[in-house]
Amino acid sequence: MSRLLIRLGIGVIFAIFGMFNYFTNVSENPITGERQRVQLSPQQEIVIGRQSAPKMAA
């Protein structure tokens, strides 16, 4: 029973951390003015786009 409570406690901690991370990653879209939840910064999006451009052109 004790192991189950420990696992449940760890699961709850991970769930709280995940929810905190989800709700704090909010930025404003400069074009629409809407607030959006994003995981990538604009710089990261540019890097990914530049890396995939040759593949898309081919």
KEDREN-258818 format. One line per field, with one value per atom (N, C-alpha, C, O): residue number from 1; atom name; x, y, z. Coordinates in pm, whole numbers, padded with zeros to 5 digits, always signed. Layout:
# KEDREN-258818
num <- [NUM / ...]
atome <- [CA / ...]
u <- [X / ...]
v <- [Y / ...]
w <- [Z / ...]
END
This chain:
# KEDREN-258818
num <- [1 / 1 / 1 / 1 / 2 / 2 / 2 / 2 / 3 / 3 / 3 / 3 / 4 / 4 / 4 / 4 / 5 / 5 / 5 / 5 / 6 / 6 / 6 / 6 / 7 / 7 / 7 / 7 / 8 / 8 / 8 / 8 / 9 / 9 / 9 / 9 / 10 / 10 / 10 / 10 / 11 / 11 / 11 / 11 / 12 / 12 / 12 / 12 / 13 / 13 / 13 / 13 / 14 / 14 / 14 / 14 / 15 / 15 / 15 / 15 / 16 / 16 / 16 / 16 / 17 / 17 / 17 / 17 / 18 / 18 / 18 / 18 / 19 / 19 / 19 / 19 / 20 / 20 / 20 / 20 / 21 / 21 / 21 / 21 / 22 / 22 / 22 / 22 / 23 / 23 / 23 / 23 / 24 / 24 / 24 / 24 / 25 / 25 / 25 / 25 / 26 / 26 / 26 / 26 / 27 / 27 / 27 / 27 / 28 / 28 / 28 / 28 / 29 / 29 / 29 / 29 / 30 / 30 / 30 / 30 / 31 / 31 / 31 / 31 / 32 / 32 / 32 / 32 / 33 / 33 / 33 / 33 / 34 / 34 / 34 / 34 / 35 / 35 / 35 / 35 / 36 / 36 / 36 / 36 / 37 / 37 / 37 / 37 / 38 / 38 / 38 / 38 / 39 / 39 / 39 / 39 / 40 / 40 / 40 / 40 / 41 / 41 / 41 / 41 / 42 / 42 / 42 / 42 / 43 / 43 / 43 / 43 / 44 / 44 / 44 / 44 / 45 / 45 / 45 / 45 / 46 / 46 / 46 / 46 / 47 / 47 / 47 / 47 / 48 / 48 / 48 / 48 / 49 / 49 / 49 / 49 / 50 / 50 / 50 / 50 / 51 / 51 / 51 / 51 / 52 / 52 / 52 / 52 / 53 / 53 / 53 / 53 / 54 / 54 / 54 / 54 / 55 / 55 / 55 / 55 / 56 / 56 / 56 / 56 / 57 / 57 / 57 / 57 / 58 / 58 / 58 / 58]
atome <- [N / CA / C / O / N / CA / C / O / N / CA / C / O / N / CA / C / O / N / CA / C / O / N / CA / C / O / N / CA / C / O / N / CA / C / O / N / CA / C / O / N / CA / C / O / N / CA / C / O / N / CA / C / O / N / CA / C / O / N / CA / C / O / N / CA / C / O / N / CA / C / O / N / CA / C / O / N / CA / C / O / N / CA / C / O / N / CA / C / O / N / CA / C / O / N / CA / C / O / N / CA / C / O / N / CA / C / O / N / CA / C / O / N / CA / C / O / N / CA / C / O / N / CA / C / O / N / CA / C / O / N / CA / C / O / N / CA / C / O / N / CA / C / O / N / CA / C / O / N / CA / C / O / N / CA / C / O / N / CA / C / O / N / CA / C / O / N / CA / C / O / N / CA / C / O / N / CA / C / O / N / CA / C / O / N / CA / C / O / N / CA / C / O / N / CA / C / O / N / CA / C / O / N / CA / C / O / N / CA / C / O / N / CA / C / O / N / CA / C / O / N / CA / C / O / N / CA / C / O / N / CA / C / O / N / CA / C / O / N / CA / C / O / N / CA / C / O / N / CA / C / O / N / CA / C / O / N / CA / C / O]
u <- [+00082 / +00000 / +00086 / +00052 / +00198 / +00287 / +00349 / +00362 / +00386 / +00444 / +00342 / +00376 / +00217 / +00111 / +00095 / +00078 / +00100 / +00087 / +00206 / +00189 / +00323 / +00442 / +00430 / +00456 / +00390 / +00372 / +00262 / +00276 / +00155 / +00046 / +00093 / +00058 / +00172 / +00226 / +00317 / +00309 / +00403 / +00491 / +00409 / +00441 / +00307 / +00220 / +00150 / +00137 / +00105 / +00039 / +00137 / +00102 / +00259 / +00361 / +00388 / +00395 / +00402 / +00424 / +00304 / +00322 / +00183 / +00064 / +00058 / +00025 / +00090 / +00089 / +00195 / +00169 / +00315 / +00421 / +00380 / +00403 / +00319 / +00274 / +00168 / +00173 / +00074 / -00031 / +00029 / -00008 / +00121 / +00187 / +00262 / +00254 / +00335 / +00411 / +00318 / +00348 / +00207 / +00112 / +00049 / +00040 / +00006 / -00065 / +00026 / -00023 / +00157 / +00246 / +00313 / +00375 / +00304 / +00362 / +00260 / +00206 / +00234 / +00137 / +00206 / +00282 / +00180 / +00233 / +00125 / +00028 / +00143 / +00045 / +00087 / +00201 / -00008 / +00017 / +00018 / -00082 / +00130 / +00136 / +00042 / +00011 / -00003 / -00089 / -00235 / -00308 / -00280 / -00421 / -00449 / -00563 / -00346 / -00365 / -00417 / -00442 / -00435 / -00485 / -00372 / -00256 / -00408 / -00312 / -00313 / -00419 / -00194 / -00182 / -00082 / +00011 / -00102 / -00008 / +00088 / +00046 / +00215 / +00316 / +00431 / +00461 / +00496 / +00610 / +00741 / +00847 / +00736 / +00858 / +00865 / +00764 / +00986 / +01005 / +01007 / +01027 / +00986 / +00993 / +01128 / +01133 / +01236 / +01368 / +01378 / +01437 / +01320 / +01321 / +01239 / +01277 / +01126 / +01044 / +01119 / +01110 / +01195 / +01273 / +01380 / +01399 / +01448 / +01552 / +01491 / +01547 / +01380 / +01315 / +01270 / +01284 / +01216 / +01173 / +01289 / +01276 / +01401 / +01519 / +01577 / +01629 / +01569 / +01620 / +01532 / +01582 / +01401 / +01310 / +01282 / +01220 / +01324 / +01296 / +01353 / +01282 / +01478 / +01528 / +01450 / +01429 / +01406 / +01328 / +01193 / +01146 / +01131 / +01001 / +01014 / +00924 / +01125 / +01145 / +01173 / +01143 / +01231 / +01263 / +01143 / +01153]
v <- [-00120 / +00000 / +00125 / +00225 / +00119 / +00234 / +00267 / +00384 / +00164 / +00187 / +00251 / +00336 / +00210 / +00268 / +00417 / +00497 / +00453 / +00594 / +00676 / +00791 / +00618 / +00687 / +00710 / +00820 / +00607 / +00621 / +00721 / +00800 / +00719 / +00813 / +00956 / +01048 / +00974 / +01106 / +01158 / +01275 / +01071 / +01110 / +01147 / +01244 / +01070 / +01099 / +01233 / +01308 / +01264 / +01392 / +01507 / +01611 / +01489 / +01593 / +01618 / +01733 / +01511 / +01528 / +01596 / +01681 / +01560 / +01621 / +01770 / +01851 / +01807 / +01949 / +02025 / +02134 / +01968 / +02032 / +02049 / +02155 / +01948 / +01956 / +02062 / +02137 / +02071 / +02174 / +02313 / +02405 / +02329 / +02459 / +02499 / +02614 / +02404 / +02431 / +02467 / +02557 / +02398 / +02423 / +02562 / +02635 / +02599 / +02725 / +02847 / +02959 / +02828 / +02943 / +02969 / +03075 / +02879 / +02901 / +02969 / +02907 / +03095 / +03172 / +03292 / +03362 / +03316 / +03435 / +03495 / +03428 / +03620 / +03689 / +03683 / +03712 / +03644 / +03641 / +03784 / +03854 / +03831 / +03971 / +04007 / +04125 / +03910 / +03939 / +03943 / +04036 / +03843 / +03837 / +03901 / +03936 / +03915 / +03970 / +03869 / +03904 / +03744 / +03639 / +03584 / +03583 / +03538 / +03472 / +03324 / +03261 / +03268 / +03129 / +03057 / +03117 / +02927 / +02844 / +02783 / +02708 / +02816 / +02769 / +02705 / +02742 / +02610 / +02543 / +02591 / +02575 / +02649 / +02694 / +02846 / +02915 / +02897 / +03041 / +03075 / +02986 / +03201 / +03238 / +03203 / +03166 / +03216 / +03181 / +03032 / +02993 / +02949 / +02805 / +02770 / +02682 / +02838 / +02814 / +02851 / +02780 / +02960 / +03002 / +02899 / +02865 / +02848 / +02747 / +02622 / +02567 / +02577 / +02457 / +02480 / +02392 / +02599 / +02631 / +02632 / +02582 / +02689 / +02694 / +02554 / +02526 / +02469 / +02333 / +02250 / +02166 / +02274 / +02193 / +02252 / +02184 / +02374 / +02438 / +02359 / +02341 / +02312 / +02235 / +02106 / +02067 / +02041 / +01917 / +01947 / +01871 / +02059 / +02093 / +02138 / +02114 / +02202 / +02248 / +02130 / +02137 / +02023 / +01907 / +01823 / +01721]
w <- [+00000 / +00000 / +00000 / -00063 / +00071 / +00079 / -00057 / -00092 / -00133 / -00266 / -00359 / -00441 / -00345 / -00428 / -00398 / -00490 / -00272 / -00235 / -00286 / -00327 / -00282 / -00331 / -00482 / -00531 / -00554 / -00700 / -00732 / -00825 / -00657 / -00678 / -00650 / -00724 / -00546 / -00514 / -00624 / -00661 / -00677 / -00786 / -00910 / -00979 / -00937 / -01052 / -01038 / -01135 / -00917 / -00892 / -00910 / -00965 / -00864 / -00881 / -01029 / -01072 / -01108 / -01252 / -01318 / -01406 / -01278 / -01336 / -01304 / -01391 / -01182 / -01144 / -01222 / -01271 / -01234 / -01311 / -01458 / -01517 / -01516 / -01654 / -01674 / -01772 / -01584 / -01594 / -01579 / -01652 / -01485 / -01466 / -01592 / -01636 / -01650 / -01771 / -01888 / -01965 / -01900 / -02008 / -01996 / -02095 / -01878 / -01861 / -01855 / -01866 / -01837 / -01834 / -01969 / -01985 / -02064 / -02197 / -02287 / -02379 / -02260 / -02335 / -02397 / -02330 / -02525 / -02589 / -02677 / -02712 / -02712 / -02794 / -02940 / -02974 / -03026 / -03169 / -03219 / -03204 / -03279 / -03319 / -03434 / -03452 / -03509 / -03624 / -03582 / -03617 / -03507 / -03469 / -03333 / -03303 / -03250 / -03117 / -03017 / -02902 / -03059 / -02969 / -02883 / -02924 / -02764 / -02677 / -02711 / -02716 / -02735 / -02776 / -02688 / -02635 / -02672 / -02599 / -02701 / -02789 / -02689 / -02784 / -02708 / -02594 / -02772 / -02711 / -02772 / -02710 / -02891 / -02959 / -02959 / -02969 / -02949 / -02962 / -03111 / -03193 / -03147 / -03288 / -03351 / -03468 / -03276 / -03328 / -03359 / -03460 / -03272 / -03297 / -03420 / -03497 / -03440 / -03558 / -03685 / -03786 / -03682 / -03799 / -03832 / -03949 / -03730 / -03753 / -03814 / -03909 / -03762 / -03816 / -03960 / -04045 / -03987 / -04123 / -04221 / -04333 / -04181 / -04269 / -04291 / -04399 / -04193 / -04209 / -04301 / -04375 / -04298 / -04378 / -04516 / -04599 / -04543 / -04674 / -04791 / -04889 / -04787 / -04902 / -04926 / -05041 / -04822 / -04838 / -04903 / -04987 / -04863 / -04919 / -05064 / -05144 / -05099 / -05236 / -05330 / -05450 / -05276 / -05358 / -05383 / -05451]
END
